[in-house]
């Protein structure tokens, strides 16, 4: 069976506050999966997420980031292949270990979808 012509499998997230790929609007993450909004990406502000969907991983590489040396892999949207951030695979400094297995998603690469009602 030739699978090259089939569209990639896509996960649809439930919830009122969903972040999507700004390029193709594939669901990427839920607002409640944000750990922090105080991160810096290549293109400005970025969010640290505990879960992200509809992504593929690029090759692992060591990068010196603002908080030290980390092993990371870029993450791309499964649908349009746009790089939206990276995953922390390994943190060399003990104080940064909490990032391992977590995702950085750049604010410039995502859009808000569904009912973003301000919660009081």
Biopython code that builds the backbone (N, CA, C, O; Angstrom):
import numpy as np
from Bio.PDB.StructureBuilder import StructureBuilder

atoms = [
    (1, "UNK", "N", (0.838, -1.186, 0.000)),
    (1, "UNK", "CA", (0.000, 0.000, 0.000)),
    (1, "UNK", "C", (0.884, 1.251, 0.000)),
    (1, "UNK", "O", (1.803, 1.362, 0.812)),
    (2, "UNK", "N", (0.616, 2.167, -0.885)),
    (2, "UNK", "CA", (1.383, 3.409, -0.980)),
    (2, "UNK", "C", (0.811, 4.419, 0.003)),
    (2, "UNK", "O", (-0.324, 4.868, -0.155)),
    (3, "UNK", "N", (1.597, 4.779, 1.022)),
    (3, "UNK", "CA", (1.122, 5.732, 2.024)),
    (3, "UNK", "C", (1.607, 7.149, 1.757)),
    (3, "UNK", "O", (1.247, 8.068, 2.492)),
    (4, "UNK", "N", (2.420, 7.343, 0.717)),
    (4, "UNK", "CA", (2.988, 8.663, 0.466)),
    (4, "UNK", "C", (1.933, 9.694, 0.061)),
    (4, "UNK", "O", (2.139, 10.892, 0.255)),
    (5, "UNK", "N", (0.814, 9.249, -0.496)),
    (5, "UNK", "CA", (-0.214, 10.195, -0.922)),
    (5, "UNK", "C", (-1.254, 10.443, 0.164)),
    (5, "UNK", "O", (-2.129, 11.292, -0.004)),
    (6, "UNK", "N", (-1.170, 9.721, 1.264)),
    (6, "UNK", "CA", (-2.123, 9.924, 2.349)),
    (6, "UNK", "C", (-1.689, 11.106, 3.203)),
    (6, "UNK", "O", (-0.495, 11.298, 3.433)),
    (7, "UNK", "N", (-2.652, 11.907, 3.679)),
    (7, "UNK", "CA", (-2.275, 13.014, 4.556)),
    (7, "UNK", "C", (-1.759, 12.468, 5.888)),
    (7, "UNK", "O", (-2.156, 11.382, 6.309)),
    (8, "UNK", "N", (-0.876, 13.217, 6.550)),
    (8, "UNK", "CA", (-0.362, 12.751, 7.839)),
    (8, "UNK", "C", (-1.489, 12.655, 8.868)),
    (8, "UNK", "O", (-2.456, 13.414, 8.819)),
    (9, "UNK", "N", (-1.347, 11.707, 9.803)),
    (9, "UNK", "CA", (-2.317, 11.581, 10.893)),
    (9, "UNK", "C", (-2.287, 12.849, 11.732)),
    (9, "UNK", "O", (-1.217, 13.383, 12.027)),
    (10, "UNK", "N", (-3.462, 13.326, 12.115)),
    (10, "UNK", "CA", (-3.549, 14.561, 12.874)),
    (10, "UNK", "C", (-4.393, 14.339, 14.119)),
    (10, "UNK", "O", (-5.464, 13.737, 14.049)),
    (11, "UNK", "N", (-3.913, 14.823, 15.252)),
    (11, "UNK", "CA", (-4.651, 14.759, 16.508)),
    (11, "UNK", "C", (-5.408, 16.075, 16.674)),
    (11, "UNK", "O", (-4.843, 17.154, 16.498)),
    (12, "UNK", "N", (-6.689, 15.974, 17.012)),
    (12, "UNK", "CA", (-7.489, 17.161, 17.294)),
    (12, "UNK", "C", (-7.674, 17.268, 18.795)),
    (12, "UNK", "O", (-8.134, 16.324, 19.437)),
    (13, "UNK", "N", (-7.318, 18.410, 19.352)),
    (13, "UNK", "CA", (-7.379, 18.605, 20.799)),
    (13, "UNK", "C", (-8.737, 19.151, 21.216)),
    (13, "UNK", "O", (-9.341, 19.954, 20.505)),
    (14, "UNK", "N", (-9.203, 18.714, 22.359)),
    (14, "UNK", "CA", (-10.452, 19.224, 22.927)),
    (14, "UNK", "C", (-10.133, 20.352, 23.889)),
    (14, "UNK", "O", (-9.079, 20.362, 24.526)),
    (15, "UNK", "N", (-11.042, 21.290, 23.988)),
    (15, "UNK", "CA", (-10.873, 22.379, 24.938)),
    (15, "UNK", "C", (-11.232, 23.713, 24.328)),
    (15, "UNK", "O", (-11.372, 23.851, 23.112)),
    (16, "UNK", "N", (-11.378, 24.698, 25.206)),
    (16, "UNK", "CA", (-11.756, 26.043, 24.772)),
    (16, "UNK", "C", (-10.559, 26.875, 24.330)),
    (16, "UNK", "O", (-10.723, 27.845, 23.589)),
    (17, "UNK", "N", (-9.369, 26.514, 24.769)),
    (17, "UNK", "CA", (-8.190, 27.332, 24.489)),
    (17, "UNK", "C", (-7.098, 26.455, 23.873)),
    (17, "UNK", "O", (-6.333, 25.795, 24.577)),
    (18, "UNK", "N", (-7.049, 26.467, 22.548)),
    (18, "UNK", "CA", (-6.122, 25.623, 21.797)),
    (18, "UNK", "C", (-5.143, 26.513, 21.034)),
    (18, "UNK", "O", (-5.533, 27.505, 20.418)),
    (19, "UNK", "N", (-3.869, 26.141, 21.086)),
    (19, "UNK", "CA", (-2.861, 26.796, 20.256)),
    (19, "UNK", "C", (-2.687, 25.973, 18.991)),
    (19, "UNK", "O", (-2.606, 24.746, 19.044)),
    (20, "UNK", "N", (-2.630, 26.656, 17.852)),
    (20, "UNK", "CA", (-2.497, 25.988, 16.565)),
    (20, "UNK", "C", (-1.277, 26.529, 15.826)),
    (20, "UNK", "O", (-0.758, 27.596, 16.156)),
    (21, "UNK", "N", (-0.833, 25.785, 14.832)),
    (21, "UNK", "CA", (0.241, 26.245, 13.953)),
    (21, "UNK", "C", (-0.260, 27.466, 13.202)),
    (21, "UNK", "O", (-1.344, 27.427, 12.621)),
    (22, "UNK", "N", (0.503, 28.543, 13.201)),
    (22, "UNK", "CA", (0.046, 29.753, 12.508)),
    (22, "UNK", "C", (0.057, 29.571, 10.996)),
    (22, "UNK", "O", (-0.593, 30.332, 10.279)),
    (23, "UNK", "N", (0.790, 28.570, 10.498)),
    (23, "UNK", "CA", (0.852, 28.338, 9.063)),
    (23, "UNK", "C", (-0.339, 27.572, 8.516)),
    (23, "UNK", "O", (-0.896, 27.938, 7.481)),
    (24, "UNK", "N", (-0.738, 26.491, 9.221)),
    (24, "UNK", "CA", (-1.791, 25.625, 8.667)),
    (24, "UNK", "C", (-2.940, 25.352, 9.645)),
    (24, "UNK", "O", (-3.906, 24.678, 9.289)),
    (25, "UNK", "N", (-2.842, 25.864, 10.855)),
    (25, "UNK", "CA", (-3.873, 25.737, 11.900)),
    (25, "UNK", "C", (-4.048, 24.327, 12.443)),
    (25, "UNK", "O", (-5.097, 24.011, 13.005)),
    (26, "UNK", "N", (-3.042, 23.474, 12.286)),
    (26, "UNK", "CA", (-3.068, 22.165, 12.957)),
    (26, "UNK", "C", (-2.988, 22.409, 14.466)),
    (26, "UNK", "O", (-2.264, 23.295, 14.921)),
    (27, "UNK", "N", (-3.725, 21.627, 15.225)),
    (27, "UNK", "CA", (-3.697, 21.754, 16.680)),
    (27, "UNK", "C", (-2.318, 21.360, 17.199)),
    (27, "UNK", "O", (-1.776, 20.326, 16.810)),
    (28, "UNK", "N", (-1.748, 22.192, 18.084)),
    (28, "UNK", "CA", (-0.439, 21.900, 18.664)),
    (28, "UNK", "C", (-0.500, 21.656, 20.168)),
    (28, "UNK", "O", (0.111, 20.709, 20.665)),
    (29, "UNK", "N", (-1.228, 22.495, 20.897)),
    (29, "UNK", "CA", (-1.195, 22.374, 22.357)),
    (29, "UNK", "C", (-2.418, 23.029, 22.986)),
    (29, "UNK", "O", (-3.100, 23.857, 22.382)),
    (30, "UNK", "N", (-2.664, 22.618, 24.232)),
    (30, "UNK", "CA", (-3.748, 23.216, 25.014)),
    (30, "UNK", "C", (-3.157, 24.239, 25.982)),
    (30, "UNK", "O", (-2.038, 24.070, 26.467)),
    (31, "UNK", "N", (-3.906, 25.287, 26.256)),
    (31, "UNK", "CA", (-3.458, 26.338, 27.161)),
    (31, "UNK", "C", (-3.069, 25.765, 28.525)),
    (31, "UNK", "O", (-2.106, 26.229, 29.135)),
    (32, "UNK", "N", (-3.803, 24.766, 29.006)),
    (32, "UNK", "CA", (-3.505, 24.212, 30.335)),
    (32, "UNK", "C", (-2.201, 23.416, 30.373)),
    (32, "UNK", "O", (-1.761, 23.023, 31.454)),
    (33, "UNK", "N", (-1.576, 23.169, 29.223)),
    (33, "UNK", "CA", (-0.292, 22.464, 29.189)),
    (33, "UNK", "C", (0.909, 23.411, 29.228)),
    (33, "UNK", "O", (2.054, 22.967, 29.147)),
    (34, "UNK", "N", (0.651, 24.709, 29.351)),
    (34, "UNK", "CA", (1.744, 25.683, 29.469)),
    (34, "UNK", "C", (2.343, 25.595, 30.869)),
    (34, "UNK", "O", (1.630, 25.626, 31.872)),
    (35, "UNK", "N", (3.660, 25.485, 30.911)),
    (35, "UNK", "CA", (4.385, 25.522, 32.184)),
    (35, "UNK", "C", (4.831, 26.955, 32.472)),
    (35, "UNK", "O", (4.749, 27.422, 33.608)),
    (36, "UNK", "N", (5.307, 27.656, 31.422)),
    (36, "UNK", "CA", (5.793, 29.020, 31.591)),
    (36, "UNK", "C", (5.673, 29.794, 30.286)),
    (36, "UNK", "O", (5.847, 29.240, 29.200)),
    (37, "UNK", "N", (5.370, 31.097, 30.410)),
    (37, "UNK", "CA", (5.344, 31.988, 29.248)),
    (37, "UNK", "C", (6.568, 32.887, 29.216)),
    (37, "UNK", "O", (6.630, 33.822, 28.419)),
    (38, "UNK", "N", (7.541, 32.614, 30.074)),
    (38, "UNK", "CA", (8.699, 33.493, 30.211)),
    (38, "UNK", "C", (9.952, 33.009, 29.517)),
    (38, "UNK", "O", (11.053, 33.197, 30.034)),
    (39, "UNK", "N", (9.810, 32.393, 28.361)),
    (39, "UNK", "CA", (10.983, 31.869, 27.653)),
    (39, "UNK", "C", (11.274, 32.679, 26.409)),
    (39, "UNK", "O", (10.430, 33.430, 25.919)),
    (40, "UNK", "N", (12.485, 32.510, 25.908)),
    (40, "UNK", "CA", (12.938, 33.211, 24.717)),
    (40, "UNK", "C", (13.239, 32.179, 23.632)),
    (40, "UNK", "O", (13.937, 31.197, 23.884)),
    (41, "UNK", "N", (12.715, 32.400, 22.427)),
    (41, "UNK", "CA", (13.002, 31.520, 21.298)),
    (41, "UNK", "C", (13.882, 32.241, 20.301)),
    (41, "UNK", "O", (14.424, 33.305, 20.598)),
    (42, "UNK", "N", (14.024, 31.673, 19.137)),
    (42, "UNK", "CA", (14.836, 32.306, 18.085)),
    (42, "UNK", "C", (14.179, 33.576, 17.565)),
    (42, "UNK", "O", (14.867, 34.504, 17.141)),
    (43, "UNK", "N", (12.838, 33.622, 17.596)),
    (43, "UNK", "CA", (12.081, 34.737, 17.009)),
    (43, "UNK", "C", (11.312, 35.529, 18.053)),
    (43, "UNK", "O", (10.244, 36.066, 17.758)),
    (44, "UNK", "N", (11.836, 35.608, 19.263)),
    (44, "UNK", "CA", (11.155, 36.366, 20.310)),
    (44, "UNK", "C", (10.631, 35.462, 21.412)),
    (44, "UNK", "O", (11.204, 34.414, 21.710)),
    (45, "UNK", "N", (9.528, 35.892, 22.009)),
    (45, "UNK", "CA", (8.972, 35.171, 23.153)),
    (45, "UNK", "C", (8.546, 33.762, 22.790)),
    (45, "UNK", "O", (8.168, 33.469, 21.656)),
    (46, "UNK", "N", (8.623, 32.895, 23.803)),
    (46, "UNK", "CA", (8.257, 31.501, 23.597)),
    (46, "UNK", "C", (7.637, 30.949, 24.876)),
    (46, "UNK", "O", (7.840, 31.488, 25.963)),
    (47, "UNK", "N", (6.881, 29.870, 24.727)),
    (47, "UNK", "CA", (6.230, 29.217, 25.849)),
    (47, "UNK", "C", (6.837, 27.840, 26.069)),
    (47, "UNK", "O", (7.225, 27.161, 25.119)),
    (48, "UNK", "N", (6.916, 27.436, 27.333)),
    (48, "UNK", "CA", (7.353, 26.086, 27.676)),
    (48, "UNK", "C", (6.104, 25.246, 27.930)),
    (48, "UNK", "O", (5.300, 25.562, 28.807)),
    (49, "UNK", "N", (5.951, 24.172, 27.155)),
    (49, "UNK", "CA", (4.795, 23.281, 27.258)),
    (49, "UNK", "C", (5.213, 21.918, 27.773)),
    (49, "UNK", "O", (6.333, 21.471, 27.525)),
    (50, "UNK", "N", (4.309, 21.253, 28.494)),
    (50, "UNK", "CA", (4.589, 19.870, 28.898)),
    (50, "UNK", "C", (4.148, 18.880, 27.835)),
    (50, "UNK", "O", (4.683, 17.773, 27.782)),
    (51, "UNK", "N", (3.191, 19.235, 26.986)),
    (51, "UNK", "CA", (2.717, 18.363, 25.901)),
    (51, "UNK", "C", (2.485, 19.171, 24.634)),
    (51, "UNK", "O", (1.942, 20.274, 24.682)),
    (52, "UNK", "N", (2.901, 18.615, 23.497)),
    (52, "UNK", "CA", (2.635, 19.210, 22.190)),
    (52, "UNK", "C", (2.286, 18.074, 21.233)),
    (52, "UNK", "O", (2.899, 17.008, 21.278)),
    (53, "UNK", "N", (1.302, 18.305, 20.368)),
    (53, "UNK", "CA", (0.826, 17.294, 19.418)),
    (53, "UNK", "C", (1.150, 17.709, 17.988)),
    (53, "UNK", "O", (1.520, 18.853, 17.724)),
    (54, "UNK", "N", (1.004, 16.761, 17.076)),
    (54, "UNK", "CA", (1.132, 17.027, 15.634)),
    (54, "UNK", "C", (2.483, 17.632, 15.257)),
    (54, "UNK", "O", (2.565, 18.574, 14.470)),
    (55, "UNK", "N", (3.542, 17.063, 15.842)),
    (55, "UNK", "CA", (4.892, 17.537, 15.542)),
    (55, "UNK", "C", (5.778, 16.359, 15.149)),
    (55, "UNK", "O", (5.497, 15.206, 15.476)),
    (56, "UNK", "N", (6.847, 16.682, 14.440)),
    (56, "UNK", "CA", (7.905, 15.717, 14.158)),
    (56, "UNK", "C", (9.203, 16.304, 14.699)),
    (56, "UNK", "O", (9.385, 17.521, 14.748)),
    (57, "UNK", "N", (10.098, 15.407, 15.102)),
    (57, "UNK", "CA", (11.375, 15.834, 15.669)),
    (57, "UNK", "C", (12.455, 15.851, 14.604)),
    (57, "UNK", "O", (12.549, 14.949, 13.770)),
    (58, "UNK", "N", (13.268, 16.896, 14.650)),
    (58, "UNK", "CA", (14.445, 16.954, 13.799)),
    (58, "UNK", "C", (15.587, 16.217, 14.480)),
    (58, "UNK", "O", (15.383, 15.577, 15.511)),
    (59, "UNK", "N", (16.788, 16.301, 13.916)),
    (59, "UNK", "CA", (17.941, 15.622, 14.518)),
    (59, "UNK", "C", (18.342, 16.258, 15.859)),
    (59, "UNK", "O", (18.215, 17.467, 16.052)),
    (60, "UNK", "N", (18.820, 15.425, 16.760)),
    (60, "UNK", "CA", (19.302, 15.903, 18.062)),
    (60, "UNK", "C", (20.615, 16.649, 17.867)),
    (60, "UNK", "O", (21.473, 16.228, 17.090)),
    (61, "UNK", "N", (20.761, 17.759, 18.581)),
    (61, "UNK", "CA", (22.020, 18.504, 18.539)),
    (61, "UNK", "C", (22.227, 19.207, 19.866)),
    (61, "UNK", "O", (21.266, 19.506, 20.576)),
    (62, "UNK", "N", (23.477, 19.468, 20.199)),
    (62, "UNK", "CA", (23.796, 20.228, 21.399)),
    (62, "UNK", "C", (23.827, 21.707, 21.043)),
    (62, "UNK", "O", (24.452, 22.111, 20.062)),
    (63, "UNK", "N", (23.131, 22.520, 21.867)),
    (63, "UNK", "CA", (23.093, 23.972, 21.637)),
    (63, "UNK", "C", (23.393, 24.695, 22.929)),
    (63, "UNK", "O", (22.968, 24.281, 24.008)),
    (64, "UNK", "N", (24.126, 25.774, 22.805)),
    (64, "UNK", "CA", (24.321, 26.657, 23.944)),
    (64, "UNK", "C", (23.185, 27.680, 23.902)),
    (64, "UNK", "O", (23.119, 28.517, 23.002)),
    (65, "UNK", "N", (22.304, 27.597, 24.878)),
    (65, "UNK", "CA", (21.159, 28.503, 24.982)),
    (65, "UNK", "C", (21.428, 29.499, 26.111)),
    (65, "UNK", "O", (22.480, 29.451, 26.748)),
    (66, "UNK", "N", (20.493, 30.383, 26.351)),
    (66, "UNK", "CA", (20.679, 31.408, 27.383)),
    (66, "UNK", "C", (20.942, 30.807, 28.757)),
    (66, "UNK", "O", (21.602, 31.427, 29.591)),
    (67, "UNK", "N", (20.428, 29.596, 28.999)),
    (67, "UNK", "CA", (20.575, 28.963, 30.311)),
    (67, "UNK", "C", (21.622, 27.857, 30.314)),
    (67, "UNK", "O", (21.656, 27.043, 31.238)),
    (68, "UNK", "N", (22.465, 27.815, 29.307)),
    (68, "UNK", "CA", (23.548, 26.833, 29.285)),
    (68, "UNK", "C", (23.430, 25.852, 28.146)),
    (68, "UNK", "O", (22.645, 26.042, 27.217)),
    (69, "UNK", "N", (24.229, 24.788, 28.231)),
    (69, "UNK", "CA", (24.288, 23.771, 27.184)),
    (69, "UNK", "C", (23.158, 22.756, 27.356)),
    (69, "UNK", "O", (22.942, 22.231, 28.448)),
    (70, "UNK", "N", (22.440, 22.486, 26.259)),
    (70, "UNK", "CA", (21.347, 21.511, 26.247)),
    (70, "UNK", "C", (21.434, 20.670, 24.972)),
    (70, "UNK", "O", (21.906, 21.140, 23.937)),
    (71, "UNK", "N", (20.972, 19.423, 25.062)),
    (71, "UNK", "CA", (20.717, 18.623, 23.860)),
    (71, "UNK", "C", (19.257, 18.847, 23.497)),
    (71, "UNK", "O", (18.365, 18.629, 24.317)),
    (72, "UNK", "N", (19.019, 19.282, 22.273)),
    (72, "UNK", "CA", (17.667, 19.623, 21.824)),
    (72, "UNK", "C", (17.437, 19.055, 20.425)),
    (72, "UNK", "O", (18.373, 18.633, 19.744)),
    (73, "UNK", "N", (16.177, 19.056, 20.018)),
    (73, "UNK", "CA", (15.815, 18.729, 18.637)),
    (73, "UNK", "C", (14.710, 19.692, 18.227)),
    (73, "UNK", "O", (13.761, 19.910, 18.980)),
    (74, "UNK", "N", (14.832, 20.264, 17.044)),
    (74, "UNK", "CA", (13.769, 21.132, 16.548)),
    (74, "UNK", "C", (12.486, 20.330, 16.402)),
    (74, "UNK", "O", (12.517, 19.137, 16.100)),
    (75, "UNK", "N", (11.351, 21.002, 16.622)),
    (75, "UNK", "CA", (10.045, 20.386, 16.385)),
    (75, "UNK", "C", (9.358, 21.126, 15.247)),
    (75, "UNK", "O", (9.351, 22.356, 15.195)),
    (76, "UNK", "N", (8.780, 20.346, 14.336)),
    (76, "UNK", "CA", (8.096, 20.907, 13.173)),
    (76, "UNK", "C", (6.662, 20.436, 13.153)),
    (76, "UNK", "O", (6.350, 19.338, 13.614)),
    (77, "UNK", "N", (5.796, 21.267, 12.622)),
    (77, "UNK", "CA", (4.404, 20.887, 12.416)),
    (77, "UNK", "C", (4.356, 19.701, 11.450)),
    (77, "UNK", "O", (4.964, 19.737, 10.380)),
    (78, "UNK", "N", (3.637, 18.666, 11.832)),
    (78, "UNK", "CA", (3.519, 17.470, 10.992)),
    (78, "UNK", "C", (2.846, 17.787, 9.660)),
    (78, "UNK", "O", (3.151, 17.154, 8.648)),
    (79, "UNK", "N", (1.941, 18.753, 9.648)),
    (79, "UNK", "CA", (1.141, 19.039, 8.460)),
    (79, "UNK", "C", (1.897, 19.913, 7.456)),
    (79, "UNK", "O", (1.996, 19.551, 6.284)),
    (80, "UNK", "N", (2.435, 21.065, 7.900)),
    (80, "UNK", "CA", (3.079, 21.992, 6.953)),
    (80, "UNK", "C", (4.601, 22.034, 7.064)),
    (80, "UNK", "O", (5.251, 22.748, 6.300)),
    (81, "UNK", "N", (5.176, 21.289, 7.992)),
    (81, "UNK", "CA", (6.620, 21.188, 8.196)),
    (81, "UNK", "C", (7.289, 22.478, 8.686)),
    (81, "UNK", "O", (8.516, 22.579, 8.656)),
    (82, "UNK", "N", (6.527, 23.438, 9.122)),
    (82, "UNK", "CA", (7.099, 24.666, 9.672)),
    (82, "UNK", "C", (7.724, 24.366, 11.041)),
    (82, "UNK", "O", (7.095, 23.725, 11.883)),
    (83, "UNK", "N", (8.964, 24.832, 11.262)),
    (83, "UNK", "CA", (9.604, 24.666, 12.574)),
    (83, "UNK", "C", (8.910, 25.608, 13.560)),
    (83, "UNK", "O", (8.861, 26.818, 13.339)),
    (84, "UNK", "N", (8.381, 25.054, 14.638)),
    (84, "UNK", "CA", (7.647, 25.853, 15.620)),
    (84, "UNK", "C", (8.380, 26.002, 16.948)),
    (84, "UNK", "O", (7.959, 26.777, 17.807)),
    (85, "UNK", "N", (9.481, 25.261, 17.124)),
    (85, "UNK", "CA", (10.229, 25.354, 18.378)),
    (85, "UNK", "C", (11.203, 24.195, 18.511)),
    (85, "UNK", "O", (11.768, 23.730, 17.521)),
    (86, "UNK", "N", (11.400, 23.729, 19.752)),
    (86, "UNK", "CA", (12.289, 22.598, 19.998)),
    (86, "UNK", "C", (11.872, 21.850, 21.258)),
    (86, "UNK", "O", (11.089, 22.350, 22.066)),
    (87, "UNK", "N", (12.406, 20.648, 21.410)),
    (87, "UNK", "CA", (12.226, 19.863, 22.621)),
    (87, "UNK", "C", (13.572, 19.782, 23.331)),
    (87, "UNK", "O", (14.619, 19.627, 22.702)),
    (88, "UNK", "N", (13.518, 19.890, 24.659)),
    (88, "UNK", "CA", (14.712, 19.685, 25.466)),
    (88, "UNK", "C", (14.873, 18.187, 25.704)),
    (88, "UNK", "O", (14.012, 17.556, 26.318)),
    (89, "UNK", "N", (15.965, 17.624, 25.222)),
    (89, "UNK", "CA", (16.226, 16.195, 25.409)),
    (89, "UNK", "C", (17.077, 15.970, 26.652)),
    (89, "UNK", "O", (16.815, 15.058, 27.437)),
    (90, "UNK", "N", (18.098, 16.806, 26.825)),
    (90, "UNK", "CA", (18.996, 16.643, 27.962)),
    (90, "UNK", "C", (19.526, 18.004, 28.381)),
    (90, "UNK", "O", (19.920, 18.815, 27.542)),
    (91, "UNK", "N", (19.532, 18.248, 29.686)),
    (91, "UNK", "CA", (20.119, 19.470, 30.240)),
    (91, "UNK", "C", (21.409, 19.094, 30.958)),
    (91, "UNK", "O", (21.407, 18.208, 31.813)),
    (92, "UNK", "N", (22.489, 19.746, 30.624)),
    (92, "UNK", "CA", (23.782, 19.428, 31.215)),
    (92, "UNK", "C", (23.929, 20.004, 32.623)),
    (92, "UNK", "O", (24.705, 19.487, 33.427)),
    (93, "UNK", "N", (23.184, 21.073, 32.925)),
    (93, "UNK", "CA", (23.262, 21.686, 34.252)),
    (93, "UNK", "C", (22.101, 21.189, 35.108)),
    (93, "UNK", "O", (20.960, 21.106, 34.653)),
    (94, "UNK", "N", (22.422, 20.862, 36.354)),
    (94, "UNK", "CA", (21.428, 20.290, 37.274)),
    (94, "UNK", "C", (20.199, 21.196, 37.427)),
    (94, "UNK", "O", (19.072, 20.707, 37.490)),
    (95, "UNK", "N", (20.416, 22.504, 37.485)),
    (95, "UNK", "CA", (19.304, 23.441, 37.697)),
    (95, "UNK", "C", (18.340, 23.497, 36.510)),
    (95, "UNK", "O", (17.244, 24.042, 36.634)),
    (96, "UNK", "N", (18.732, 22.946, 35.372)),
    (96, "UNK", "CA", (17.909, 23.005, 34.160)),
    (96, "UNK", "C", (17.222, 21.671, 33.843)),
    (96, "UNK", "O", (16.529, 21.565, 32.831)),
    (97, "UNK", "N", (17.402, 20.658, 34.688)),
    (97, "UNK", "CA", (16.871, 19.315, 34.438)),
    (97, "UNK", "C", (15.350, 19.302, 34.282)),
    (97, "UNK", "O", (14.812, 18.435, 33.593)),
    (98, "UNK", "N", (14.645, 20.256, 34.918)),
    (98, "UNK", "CA", (13.182, 20.297, 34.836)),
    (98, "UNK", "C", (12.685, 20.477, 33.401)),
    (98, "UNK", "O", (11.524, 20.189, 33.112)),
    (99, "UNK", "N", (13.548, 20.948, 32.502)),
    (99, "UNK", "CA", (13.161, 21.181, 31.107)),
    (99, "UNK", "C", (13.180, 19.908, 30.257)),
    (99, "UNK", "O", (12.579, 19.880, 29.183)),
    (100, "UNK", "N", (13.852, 18.869, 30.714)),
    (100, "UNK", "CA", (13.993, 17.653, 29.923)),
    (100, "UNK", "C", (12.637, 17.062, 29.576)),
    (100, "UNK", "O", (11.787, 16.876, 30.446)),
    (101, "UNK", "N", (12.442, 16.767, 28.285)),
    (101, "UNK", "CA", (11.167, 16.222, 27.821)),
    (101, "UNK", "C", (10.084, 17.263, 27.618)),
    (101, "UNK", "O", (8.947, 16.921, 27.293)),
    (102, "UNK", "N", (10.426, 18.542, 27.808)),
    (102, "UNK", "CA", (9.461, 19.636, 27.638)),
    (102, "UNK", "C", (9.729, 20.336, 26.308)),
    (102, "UNK", "O", (10.789, 20.169, 25.704)),
    (103, "UNK", "N", (8.759, 21.114, 25.868)),
    (103, "UNK", "CA", (8.787, 21.723, 24.541)),
    (103, "UNK", "C", (8.785, 23.238, 24.618)),
    (103, "UNK", "O", (8.035, 23.823, 25.399)),
    (104, "UNK", "N", (9.612, 23.869, 23.818)),
    (104, "UNK", "CA", (9.546, 25.313, 23.601)),
    (104, "UNK", "C", (8.782, 25.521, 22.290)),
    (104, "UNK", "O", (9.133, 24.955, 21.255)),
    (105, "UNK", "N", (7.729, 26.346, 22.357)),
    (105, "UNK", "CA", (6.979, 26.712, 21.148)),
    (105, "UNK", "C", (7.024, 28.234, 21.056)),
    (105, "UNK", "O", (6.677, 28.942, 22.002)),
    (106, "UNK", "N", (7.454, 28.715, 19.909)),
    (106, "UNK", "CA", (7.609, 30.154, 19.724)),
    (106, "UNK", "C", (6.256, 30.829, 19.509)),
    (106, "UNK", "O", (5.442, 30.382, 18.702)),
    (107, "UNK", "N", (6.038, 31.907, 20.246)),
    (107, "UNK", "CA", (4.774, 32.635, 20.163)),
    (107, "UNK", "C", (4.487, 33.094, 18.736)),
    (107, "UNK", "O", (3.329, 33.106, 18.317)),
    (108, "UNK", "N", (5.520, 33.472, 17.983)),
    (108, "UNK", "CA", (5.353, 33.951, 16.607)),
    (108, "UNK", "C", (4.874, 32.846, 15.657)),
    (108, "UNK", "O", (4.413, 33.138, 14.554)),
    (109, "UNK", "N", (4.981, 31.586, 16.077)),
    (109, "UNK", "CA", (4.637, 30.459, 15.208)),
    (109, "UNK", "C", (3.287, 29.832, 15.525)),
    (109, "UNK", "O", (2.903, 28.845, 14.898)),
    (110, "UNK", "N", (2.559, 30.395, 16.493)),
    (110, "UNK", "CA", (1.272, 29.817, 16.886)),
    (110, "UNK", "C", (0.157, 30.851, 16.872)),
    (110, "UNK", "O", (0.391, 32.058, 16.945)),
    (111, "UNK", "N", (-1.064, 30.334, 16.775)),
    (111, "UNK", "CA", (-2.273, 31.151, 16.830)),
    (111, "UNK", "C", (-3.190, 30.575, 17.896)),
    (111, "UNK", "O", (-3.076, 29.408, 18.269)),
    (112, "UNK", "N", (-4.095, 31.405, 18.376)),
    (112, "UNK", "CA", (-5.101, 30.942, 19.333)),
    (112, "UNK", "C", (-6.363, 30.563, 18.576)),
    (112, "UNK", "O", (-6.788, 31.272, 17.663)),
    (113, "UNK", "N", (-6.962, 29.436, 18.964)),
    (113, "UNK", "CA", (-8.194, 29.002, 18.334)),
    (113, "UNK", "C", (-9.217, 28.627, 19.392)),
    (113, "UNK", "O", (-8.853, 28.314, 20.526)),
    (114, "UNK", "N", (-10.474, 28.655, 19.037)),
    (114, "UNK", "CA", (-11.615, 28.336, 19.886)),
    (114, "UNK", "C", (-11.988, 29.522, 20.754)),
    (114, "UNK", "O", (-11.750, 30.663, 20.360)),
    (115, "UNK", "N", (-12.568, 29.286, 21.930)),
    (115, "UNK", "CA", (-13.177, 30.342, 22.745)),
    (115, "UNK", "C", (-12.214, 30.861, 23.791)),
    (115, "UNK", "O", (-12.190, 30.358, 24.914)),
    (116, "UNK", "N", (-11.425, 31.853, 23.444)),
    (116, "UNK", "CA", (-10.467, 32.410, 24.399)),
    (116, "UNK", "C", (-11.158, 33.463, 25.252)),
    (116, "UNK", "O", (-10.918, 34.659, 25.093)),
    (117, "UNK", "N", (-12.015, 33.011, 26.154)),
    (117, "UNK", "CA", (-12.737, 33.896, 27.061)),
    (117, "UNK", "C", (-11.837, 34.158, 28.264)),
    (117, "UNK", "O", (-11.246, 33.233, 28.822)),
    (118, "UNK", "N", (-11.741, 35.396, 28.649)),
    (118, "UNK", "CA", (-10.909, 35.721, 29.823)),
    (118, "UNK", "C", (-11.520, 35.089, 31.062)),
    (118, "UNK", "O", (-12.692, 35.307, 31.367)),
    (119, "UNK", "N", (-10.721, 34.308, 31.773)),
    (119, "UNK", "CA", (-11.179, 33.669, 33.009)),
    (119, "UNK", "C", (-10.763, 34.546, 34.163)),
    (119, "UNK", "O", (-9.626, 35.009, 34.245)),
    (120, "UNK", "N", (-11.721, 34.764, 35.060)),
    (120, "UNK", "CA", (-11.437, 35.663, 36.194)),
    (120, "UNK", "C", (-11.043, 34.887, 37.412)),
    (120, "UNK", "O", (-10.768, 35.476, 38.458)),
]
sb = StructureBuilder()
sb.init_structure("model")
sb.init_model(0)
sb.init_chain("A")
sb.init_seg("    ")
for serial, (resi, resn, name, xyz) in enumerate(atoms, 1):
    if name == "N":
        sb.init_residue(resn, " ", resi, " ")
    sb.init_atom(name, np.array(xyz, "f"), 0.0, 1.0, " ", f" {name:<3s}", serial, name[0])
structure = sb.get_structure()
